[in-house]
Amino acid sequence: MTNEERVKYWIDLSDRDVDTAGWLIKGGHNLYTGYMCHQAVEKLF
């Protein structure tokens, strides 16, 4: 796996976490929304 593929992989995972956070906030699950946002930022670092 190239470095570019690794970066794309982690960005894709982060995007999925942000999408999940969006669904959670619509459902009123604020605690879990914060956790998913935290996970997304961690993956980008």
Secondary structure, 3 states (H helix, E strand, C coil): CCHHHHHHHHHHHHHHHHHHHHHHHHCCCHHHHHHHHHHHHHHHC
